[in-house]
Amino acid sequence: MKKLAAMLTAVLTCVGSQAIAETYTVQRENGAIVTVNDLGDVKVHSYLAPQQVFANNTHIIESTNQLVLIDTQFILPMATDYRAYADSLGKPIERLVITHEHPDHFLGSEAFNDIDIYSLESVAGKIKAHGQTEIDEKKAQFGEAVASTFVVPTALEPGTVEIDGVTFLFESVKNAEAEEQMVTKLPDFGVVSVGDIVYSGVHMILAGQPPSWIAALNDLKAGSAEYPIVLSGHGSTTNSAVYDTNIAWLGKAGELMGTAKTGKDFKDGLTEAFPDLGMDAAIDFVLPFMYPDETK
């Protein structure tokens, strides 16, 4: 593998109990971007896939002696490189946490089948019940880039866990982008991993109902002063200003659900309202479900 690109950018940010955070980004050969937030006793590495594969953003919490990973990537080559990056840090992976049961978050688990993988109990049940169907469907679409096996996670109860001296707070959020998702907070470092409740810099995949999803975003926003670093499920790692953008997007989507007569009208309404967001293929993904008569 060729050398990774040199540091691209560095900024200083005040975060939680840590006075200074240094942030820099690194380009992988496969087009993925790794953003590193160095918070002193903890480093957060966010591995962002290209938009062509849905801009999945997966995360590594690096403490003094161990790593905790969040989500697995979608296609196997991306998951394998994500694992290679984690291994390059030279510390054992204590666990991997899957935020929810959508295939772009657990189908890369084949690359991590030698470590402990956890999720909420309901998420583990859905992965067990539907994992093979997801593999079959996604292989029909994406071929051998999709893994042939998957791991059923062990159930993890919400609550506080100390790992390598770092406090992790695992919370359940219901009826946002998915029926239930794991939110992971690092209260001593001002970091919150929000799964697909938040999309950053890209259009959203409308997998949930806007009213309850907006309510979940407002709850996260209410605590944003304590958690200024937001680890999104899609799009770049960001800050708490992202909540307002997501709330506005979902509000517009909810409005268009009642007024747009065609899929084109729905998509045009969102892309015109949010011209700076990337990955409009996220909108295309849900149009067959919203306007099934147009695909017959």
MARFI-936193 format. One record per residue (C-alpha): x, z, y; residue number from 0; residue in three letters. Coordinates in Angstrom, 3 decimals. Example, Ala and Ser with C-alpha at 12.3 -4.5 7.8 and 13.67 -1.06 7.14 Angstrom:
BEGIN
pt xx 12.300	zz 7.800	yy -4.500	k 0	r ALA
pt xx 13.670	zz 7.140	yy -1.060	k 1	r SER
***
This chain:
BEGIN
pt xx 0.000	zz 0.000	yy 0.000	k 0	r MET
pt xx 1.287	zz -0.849	yy 3.428	k 1	r LYS
pt xx 1.906	zz 1.884	yy 5.898	k 2	r LYS
pt xx -1.179	zz 3.253	yy 7.632	k 3	r LEU
pt xx -1.470	zz 2.330	yy 11.266	k 4	r ALA
pt xx 0.122	zz 4.724	yy 13.720	k 5	r ALA
pt xx -1.875	zz 7.257	yy 15.613	k 6	r MET
pt xx -4.350	zz 5.372	yy 17.795	k 7	r LEU
pt xx -5.645	zz 8.015	yy 20.134	k 8	r THR
pt xx -5.363	zz 11.720	yy 20.875	k 9	r ALA
pt xx -7.629	zz 13.928	yy 22.947	k 10	r VAL
pt xx -7.929	zz 17.642	yy 23.587	k 11	r LEU
pt xx -11.220	zz 19.441	yy 23.105	k 12	r THR
pt xx -12.331	zz 23.076	yy 23.265	k 13	r CYS
pt xx -13.995	zz 24.031	yy 19.992	k 14	r VAL
pt xx -15.608	zz 27.304	yy 18.906	k 15	r GLY
pt xx -13.124	zz 30.122	yy 18.462	k 16	r SER
pt xx -10.257	zz 27.629	yy 18.376	k 17	r GLN
pt xx -8.836	zz 26.964	yy 21.842	k 18	r ALA
pt xx -7.647	zz 23.416	yy 21.329	k 19	r ILE
pt xx -8.507	zz 20.579	yy 18.958	k 20	r ALA
pt xx -6.307	zz 17.517	yy 18.682	k 21	r GLU
pt xx -8.152	zz 14.414	yy 17.519	k 22	r THR
pt xx -6.561	zz 11.223	yy 16.245	k 23	r TYR
pt xx -7.562	zz 8.209	yy 14.163	k 24	r THR
pt xx -5.854	zz 6.216	yy 11.420	k 25	r VAL
pt xx -6.746	zz 2.774	yy 10.017	k 26	r GLN
pt xx -6.808	zz 2.290	yy 6.237	k 27	r ARG
pt xx -5.926	zz -1.062	yy 4.645	k 28	r GLU
pt xx -9.526	zz -1.561	yy 3.484	k 29	r ASN
pt xx -10.890	zz -1.303	yy 7.023	k 30	r GLY
pt xx -11.950	zz 2.340	yy 6.825	k 31	r ALA
pt xx -11.164	zz 4.550	yy 9.815	k 32	r ILE
pt xx -10.087	zz 8.157	yy 9.317	k 33	r VAL
pt xx -10.658	zz 10.502	yy 12.256	k 34	r THR
pt xx -8.804	zz 13.801	yy 12.101	k 35	r VAL
pt xx -9.858	zz 16.839	yy 14.132	k 36	r ASN
pt xx -6.977	zz 19.313	yy 14.016	k 37	r ASP
pt xx -8.500	zz 22.710	yy 14.781	k 38	r LEU
pt xx -5.460	zz 24.780	yy 13.939	k 39	r GLY
pt xx -6.260	zz 26.683	yy 10.749	k 40	r ASP
pt xx -8.564	zz 23.864	yy 9.648	k 41	r VAL
pt xx -8.340	zz 20.088	yy 9.836	k 42	r LYS
pt xx -11.447	zz 17.925	yy 9.474	k 43	r VAL
pt xx -10.811	zz 14.404	yy 8.155	k 44	r HIS
pt xx -13.749	zz 11.974	yy 8.512	k 45	r SER
pt xx -13.489	zz 8.816	yy 6.406	k 46	r TYR
pt xx -15.670	zz 6.099	yy 7.959	k 47	r LEU
pt xx -16.475	zz 2.942	yy 5.979	k 48	r ALA
pt xx -16.918	zz -0.407	yy 7.777	k 49	r PRO
pt xx -20.399	zz -1.330	yy 8.994	k 50	r GLN
pt xx -20.590	zz -4.059	yy 6.326	k 51	r GLN
pt xx -21.003	zz -1.241	yy 3.790	k 52	r VAL
pt xx -23.352	zz 0.857	yy 5.917	k 53	r PHE
pt xx -20.720	zz 2.842	yy 7.864	k 54	r ALA
pt xx -20.881	zz 5.824	yy 5.517	k 55	r ASN
pt xx -19.010	zz 8.757	yy 7.032	k 56	r ASN
pt xx -17.623	zz 11.213	yy 4.487	k 57	r THR
pt xx -15.604	zz 14.305	yy 5.286	k 58	r HIS
pt xx -12.731	zz 16.490	yy 4.118	k 59	r ILE
pt xx -12.396	zz 20.081	yy 5.301	k 60	r ILE
pt xx -8.711	zz 20.931	yy 4.899	k 61	r GLU
pt xx -7.769	zz 24.606	yy 4.987	k 62	r SER
pt xx -4.399	zz 26.217	yy 4.290	k 63	r THR
pt xx -4.441	zz 25.735	yy 0.528	k 64	r ASN
pt xx -7.519	zz 23.701	yy -0.455	k 65	r GLN
pt xx -9.897	zz 20.872	yy 0.379	k 66	r LEU
pt xx -13.691	zz 20.790	yy 0.504	k 67	r VAL
pt xx -15.231	zz 17.297	yy 0.532	k 68	r LEU
pt xx -18.653	zz 16.183	yy 1.748	k 69	r ILE
pt xx -20.278	zz 13.111	yy 0.146	k 70	r ASP
pt xx -18.658	zz 10.355	yy -1.920	k 71	r THR
pt xx -19.032	zz 6.933	yy -0.257	k 72	r GLN
pt xx -21.282	zz 4.141	yy -1.592	k 73	r PHE
pt xx -19.236	zz 1.440	yy -3.300	k 74	r ILE
pt xx -16.567	zz 2.409	yy -5.814	k 75	r LEU
pt xx -13.544	zz 0.759	yy -4.113	k 76	r PRO
pt xx -14.298	zz 2.719	yy -0.938	k 77	r MET
pt xx -14.807	zz 5.951	yy -2.914	k 78	r ALA
pt xx -11.536	zz 5.378	yy -4.776	k 79	r THR
pt xx -9.618	zz 4.943	yy -1.525	k 80	r ASP
pt xx -11.344	zz 8.008	yy -0.054	k 81	r TYR
pt xx -10.158	zz 9.963	yy -3.112	k 82	r ARG
pt xx -6.649	zz 8.547	yy -2.679	k 83	r ALA
pt xx -6.631	zz 9.705	yy 0.929	k 84	r TYR
pt xx -7.781	zz 13.183	yy -0.110	k 85	r ALA
pt xx -5.084	zz 13.337	yy -2.792	k 86	r ASP
pt xx -2.457	zz 12.272	yy -0.245	k 87	r SER
pt xx -3.043	zz 15.551	yy 1.602	k 88	r LEU
pt xx -1.327	zz 17.328	yy -1.308	k 89	r GLY
pt xx -3.883	zz 20.094	yy -1.829	k 90	r LYS
pt xx -6.409	zz 20.661	yy -4.636	k 91	r PRO
pt xx -10.046	zz 19.754	yy -4.071	k 92	r ILE
pt xx -11.981	zz 23.015	yy -4.442	k 93	r GLU
pt xx -15.358	zz 21.243	yy -4.474	k 94	r ARG
pt xx -17.338	zz 18.259	yy -3.252	k 95	r LEU
pt xx -20.782	zz 18.756	yy -1.708	k 96	r VAL
pt xx -23.385	zz 15.975	yy -1.774	k 97	r ILE
pt xx -25.766	zz 16.167	yy 1.164	k 98	r THR
pt xx -28.728	zz 14.360	yy -0.412	k 99	r HIS
pt xx -29.816	zz 12.008	yy -3.182	k 100	r GLU
pt xx -29.639	zz 8.611	yy -1.486	k 101	r HIS
pt xx -27.321	zz 6.305	yy -3.459	k 102	r PRO
pt xx -24.871	zz 5.664	yy -0.640	k 103	r ASP
pt xx -23.971	zz 9.361	yy -0.771	k 104	r HIS
pt xx -23.577	zz 10.011	yy -4.507	k 105	r PHE
pt xx -22.759	zz 6.687	yy -6.211	k 106	r LEU
pt xx -19.060	zz 7.139	yy -5.487	k 107	r GLY
pt xx -19.009	zz 10.321	yy -7.594	k 108	r SER
pt xx -17.303	zz 8.450	yy -10.443	k 109	r GLU
pt xx -14.092	zz 8.727	yy -8.403	k 110	r ALA
pt xx -14.506	zz 12.526	yy -8.346	k 111	r PHE
pt xx -15.716	zz 13.206	yy -11.893	k 112	r ASN
pt xx -12.821	zz 15.593	yy -12.562	k 113	r ASP
pt xx -13.778	zz 18.104	yy -9.863	k 114	r ILE
pt xx -16.716	zz 20.436	yy -9.200	k 115	r ASP
pt xx -19.581	zz 18.665	yy -7.415	k 116	r ILE
pt xx -22.466	zz 20.588	yy -5.843	k 117	r TYR
pt xx -25.768	zz 19.876	yy -4.096	k 118	r SER
pt xx -29.068	zz 21.563	yy -3.427	k 119	r LEU
pt xx -31.083	zz 22.059	yy -6.605	k 120	r GLU
pt xx -33.770	zz 19.523	yy -5.651	k 121	r SER
pt xx -31.097	zz 16.937	yy -4.831	k 122	r VAL
pt xx -29.371	zz 17.490	yy -8.186	k 123	r ALA
pt xx -32.713	zz 16.998	yy -9.931	k 124	r GLY
pt xx -33.376	zz 13.712	yy -8.165	k 125	r LYS
pt xx -29.887	zz 12.406	yy -8.909	k 126	r ILE
pt xx -30.297	zz 13.306	yy -12.572	k 127	r LYS
pt xx -33.716	zz 11.626	yy -12.757	k 128	r ALA
pt xx -32.967	zz 8.479	yy -10.778	k 129	r HIS
pt xx -29.190	zz 7.994	yy -10.819	k 130	r GLY
pt xx -29.119	zz 5.347	yy -13.540	k 131	r GLN
pt xx -31.946	zz 3.404	yy -11.900	k 132	r THR
pt xx -29.997	zz 3.416	yy -8.643	k 133	r GLU
pt xx -26.901	zz 2.104	yy -10.442	k 134	r ILE
pt xx -28.889	zz -0.695	yy -12.088	k 135	r ASP
pt xx -30.547	zz -1.718	yy -8.821	k 136	r GLU
pt xx -27.395	zz -1.573	yy -6.730	k 137	r LYS
pt xx -25.331	zz -3.463	yy -9.312	k 138	r LYS
pt xx -27.919	zz -6.241	yy -9.134	k 139	r ALA
pt xx -27.303	zz -6.383	yy -5.365	k 140	r GLN
pt xx -23.592	zz -5.620	yy -5.044	k 141	r PHE
pt xx -22.137	zz -6.351	yy -8.490	k 142	r GLY
pt xx -19.078	zz -4.588	yy -9.847	k 143	r GLU
pt xx -18.381	zz -2.899	yy -6.516	k 144	r ALA
pt xx -20.958	zz -0.339	yy -7.671	k 145	r VAL
pt xx -19.810	zz 2.367	yy -10.085	k 146	r ALA
pt xx -21.104	zz 2.376	yy -13.671	k 147	r SER
pt xx -21.382	zz 6.155	yy -13.941	k 148	r THR
pt xx -22.368	zz 9.081	yy -11.756	k 149	r PHE
pt xx -22.075	zz 12.850	yy -11.765	k 150	r VAL
pt xx -25.082	zz 15.184	yy -11.734	k 151	r VAL
pt xx -24.179	zz 17.961	yy -9.281	k 152	r PRO
pt xx -24.346	zz 21.658	yy -9.993	k 153	r THR
pt xx -27.045	zz 23.409	yy -7.954	k 154	r ALA
pt xx -25.795	zz 25.275	yy -4.885	k 155	r LEU
pt xx -28.014	zz 27.814	yy -3.148	k 156	r GLU
pt xx -28.074	zz 27.844	yy 0.652	k 157	r PRO
pt xx -26.055	zz 30.670	yy 2.126	k 158	r GLY
pt xx -22.583	zz 31.725	yy 3.212	k 159	r THR
pt xx -19.504	zz 31.133	yy 1.056	k 160	r VAL
pt xx -15.885	zz 31.920	yy 1.875	k 161	r GLU
pt xx -13.429	zz 29.309	yy 0.585	k 162	r ILE
pt xx -9.695	zz 29.760	yy 1.167	k 163	r ASP
pt xx -10.417	zz 32.173	yy 4.017	k 164	r GLY
pt xx -12.839	zz 29.788	yy 5.780	k 165	r VAL
pt xx -16.528	zz 30.642	yy 6.168	k 166	r THR
pt xx -18.905	zz 27.865	yy 5.096	k 167	r PHE
pt xx -22.619	zz 28.176	yy 5.885	k 168	r LEU
pt xx -24.776	zz 25.917	yy 3.690	k 169	r PHE
pt xx -28.321	zz 25.310	yy 4.951	k 170	r GLU
pt xx -31.297	zz 23.298	yy 3.722	k 171	r SER
pt xx -33.135	zz 20.979	yy 6.107	k 172	r VAL
pt xx -36.378	zz 19.450	yy 4.876	k 173	r LYS
pt xx -38.380	zz 16.340	yy 5.803	k 174	r ASN
pt xx -35.868	zz 14.637	yy 8.075	k 175	r ALA
pt xx -34.158	zz 11.465	yy 6.782	k 176	r GLU
pt xx -34.632	zz 12.734	yy 3.215	k 177	r ALA
pt xx -36.956	zz 15.221	yy 1.568	k 178	r GLU
pt xx -34.182	zz 17.819	yy 1.624	k 179	r GLU
pt xx -30.579	zz 17.709	yy 2.839	k 180	r GLN
pt xx -27.633	zz 20.070	yy 2.905	k 181	r MET
pt xx -26.224	zz 20.904	yy 6.316	k 182	r VAL
pt xx -22.771	zz 22.495	yy 6.257	k 183	r THR
pt xx -21.545	zz 24.600	yy 9.153	k 184	r LYS
pt xx -18.127	zz 26.059	yy 9.919	k 185	r LEU
pt xx -19.159	zz 28.799	yy 12.374	k 186	r PRO
pt xx -15.592	zz 29.810	yy 13.247	k 187	r ASP
pt xx -14.613	zz 26.250	yy 14.162	k 188	r PHE
pt xx -17.676	zz 24.753	yy 15.867	k 189	r GLY
pt xx -18.188	zz 22.093	yy 13.182	k 190	r VAL
pt xx -21.479	zz 20.979	yy 11.623	k 191	r VAL
pt xx -21.911	zz 18.344	yy 8.908	k 192	r SER
pt xx -25.421	zz 16.955	yy 9.195	k 193	r VAL
pt xx -25.630	zz 14.237	yy 6.544	k 194	r GLY
pt xx -28.071	zz 11.463	yy 7.381	k 195	r ASP
pt xx -30.054	zz 13.578	yy 9.796	k 196	r ILE
pt xx -27.685	zz 12.038	yy 12.350	k 197	r VAL
pt xx -26.417	zz 8.477	yy 12.819	k 198	r TYR
pt xx -23.671	zz 7.936	yy 15.394	k 199	r SER
pt xx -23.102	zz 4.665	yy 17.231	k 200	r GLY
pt xx -25.223	zz 2.673	yy 14.774	k 201	r VAL
pt xx -28.888	zz 1.978	yy 14.172	k 202	r HIS
pt xx -30.673	zz 4.330	yy 11.801	k 203	r MET
pt xx -32.119	zz 3.617	yy 8.361	k 204	r ILE
pt xx -35.722	zz 4.719	yy 8.782	k 205	r LEU
pt xx -36.053	zz 6.593	yy 5.494	k 206	r ALA
pt xx -38.093	zz 9.499	yy 6.895	k 207	r GLY
pt xx -41.040	zz 10.075	yy 9.215	k 208	r GLN
pt xx -40.073	zz 10.205	yy 12.910	k 209	r PRO
pt xx -42.045	zz 13.369	yy 13.900	k 210	r PRO
pt xx -40.532	zz 15.715	yy 11.300	k 211	r SER
pt xx -37.106	zz 14.078	yy 11.638	k 212	r TRP
pt xx -37.194	zz 14.624	yy 15.400	k 213	r ILE
pt xx -38.119	zz 18.263	yy 14.805	k 214	r ALA
pt xx -35.012	zz 18.678	yy 12.619	k 215	r ALA
pt xx -32.856	zz 17.077	yy 15.305	k 216	r LEU
pt xx -34.282	zz 19.405	yy 17.934	k 217	r ASN
pt xx -33.408	zz 22.378	yy 15.725	k 218	r ASP
pt xx -29.814	zz 21.141	yy 15.443	k 219	r LEU
pt xx -29.694	zz 20.454	yy 19.169	k 220	r LYS
pt xx -30.806	zz 24.023	yy 19.894	k 221	r ALA
pt xx -27.603	zz 25.289	yy 18.262	k 222	r GLY
pt xx -25.331	zz 22.600	yy 19.636	k 223	r SER
pt xx -23.396	zz 24.884	yy 21.979	k 224	r ALA
pt xx -22.012	zz 26.681	yy 18.913	k 225	r GLU
pt xx -21.305	zz 23.452	yy 17.006	k 226	r TYR
pt xx -19.918	zz 20.794	yy 19.363	k 227	r PRO
pt xx -18.260	zz 18.723	yy 16.599	k 228	r ILE
pt xx -20.912	zz 16.757	yy 14.678	k 229	r VAL
pt xx -20.013	zz 15.111	yy 11.360	k 230	r LEU
pt xx -22.579	zz 12.339	yy 10.909	k 231	r SER
pt xx -23.656	zz 10.671	yy 7.674	k 232	r GLY
pt xx -23.316	zz 7.180	yy 9.167	k 233	r HIS
pt xx -21.187	zz 6.154	yy 12.113	k 234	r GLY
pt xx -18.322	zz 7.939	yy 13.774	k 235	r SER
pt xx -17.775	zz 11.677	yy 14.046	k 236	r THR
pt xx -19.157	zz 12.694	yy 17.392	k 237	r THR
pt xx -20.486	zz 15.452	yy 19.645	k 238	r ASN
pt xx -23.873	zz 17.026	yy 20.305	k 239	r SER
pt xx -24.946	zz 14.340	yy 22.795	k 240	r ALA
pt xx -25.793	zz 12.265	yy 19.707	k 241	r VAL
pt xx -28.967	zz 14.283	yy 19.115	k 242	r TYR
pt xx -30.678	zz 12.869	yy 22.199	k 243	r ASP
pt xx -29.793	zz 9.308	yy 21.192	k 244	r THR
pt xx -31.222	zz 9.830	yy 17.704	k 245	r ASN
pt xx -34.363	zz 11.472	yy 19.082	k 246	r ILE
pt xx -34.893	zz 8.558	yy 21.479	k 247	r ALA
pt xx -34.327	zz 6.006	yy 18.697	k 248	r TRP
pt xx -36.831	zz 7.688	yy 16.394	k 249	r LEU
pt xx -39.327	zz 7.992	yy 19.229	k 250	r GLY
pt xx -39.066	zz 4.251	yy 19.871	k 251	r LYS
pt xx -39.317	zz 3.511	yy 16.137	k 252	r ALA
pt xx -42.454	zz 5.642	yy 15.917	k 253	r GLY
pt xx -43.976	zz 3.761	yy 18.829	k 254	r GLU
pt xx -43.144	zz 0.387	yy 17.283	k 255	r LEU
pt xx -44.619	zz 1.423	yy 13.943	k 256	r MET
pt xx -47.962	zz 1.467	yy 15.719	k 257	r GLY
pt xx -47.546	zz -1.673	yy 17.816	k 258	r THR
pt xx -45.142	zz -4.171	yy 16.173	k 259	r ALA
pt xx -47.060	zz -6.839	yy 14.268	k 260	r LYS
pt xx -44.068	zz -8.284	yy 12.444	k 261	r THR
pt xx -40.703	zz -7.158	yy 11.190	k 262	r GLY
pt xx -39.064	zz -9.273	yy 13.857	k 263	r LYS
pt xx -41.066	zz -7.509	yy 16.560	k 264	r ASP
pt xx -40.030	zz -4.143	yy 15.157	k 265	r PHE
pt xx -36.344	zz -5.051	yy 14.988	k 266	r LYS
pt xx -36.317	zz -6.744	yy 18.387	k 267	r ASP
pt xx -37.924	zz -3.702	yy 19.953	k 268	r GLY
pt xx -35.174	zz -1.421	yy 18.678	k 269	r LEU
pt xx -32.217	zz -3.714	yy 19.361	k 270	r THR
pt xx -33.458	zz -4.377	yy 22.901	k 271	r GLU
pt xx -33.980	zz -0.669	yy 23.561	k 272	r ALA
pt xx -30.569	zz 0.273	yy 22.123	k 273	r PHE
pt xx -28.252	zz -2.703	yy 22.710	k 274	r PRO
pt xx -25.075	zz -0.645	yy 22.377	k 275	r ASP
pt xx -25.739	zz 0.460	yy 18.799	k 276	r LEU
pt xx -24.119	zz -1.395	yy 15.914	k 277	r GLY
pt xx -25.216	zz -2.134	yy 12.351	k 278	r MET
pt xx -28.638	zz -3.652	yy 12.995	k 279	r ASP
pt xx -28.652	zz -4.407	yy 9.247	k 280	r ALA
pt xx -29.882	zz -0.814	yy 8.942	k 281	r ALA
pt xx -33.164	zz -1.999	yy 10.424	k 282	r ILE
pt xx -33.306	zz -4.999	yy 8.080	k 283	r ASP
pt xx -32.970	zz -2.632	yy 5.132	k 284	r PHE
pt xx -36.391	zz -1.059	yy 5.677	k 285	r VAL
pt xx -38.366	zz -4.093	yy 6.853	k 286	r LEU
pt xx -39.427	zz -5.186	yy 3.331	k 287	r PRO
pt xx -41.038	zz -1.777	yy 2.842	k 288	r PHE
pt xx -42.667	zz -1.728	yy 6.269	k 289	r MET
pt xx -43.866	zz -5.342	yy 6.235	k 290	r TYR
pt xx -44.221	zz -6.247	yy 2.539	k 291	r PRO
pt xx -46.491	zz -9.217	yy 3.187	k 292	r ASP
pt xx -43.650	zz -11.006	yy 4.975	k 293	r GLU
pt xx -41.498	zz -10.995	yy 1.830	k 294	r THR
pt xx -44.125	zz -12.392	yy -0.568	k 295	r LYS
***
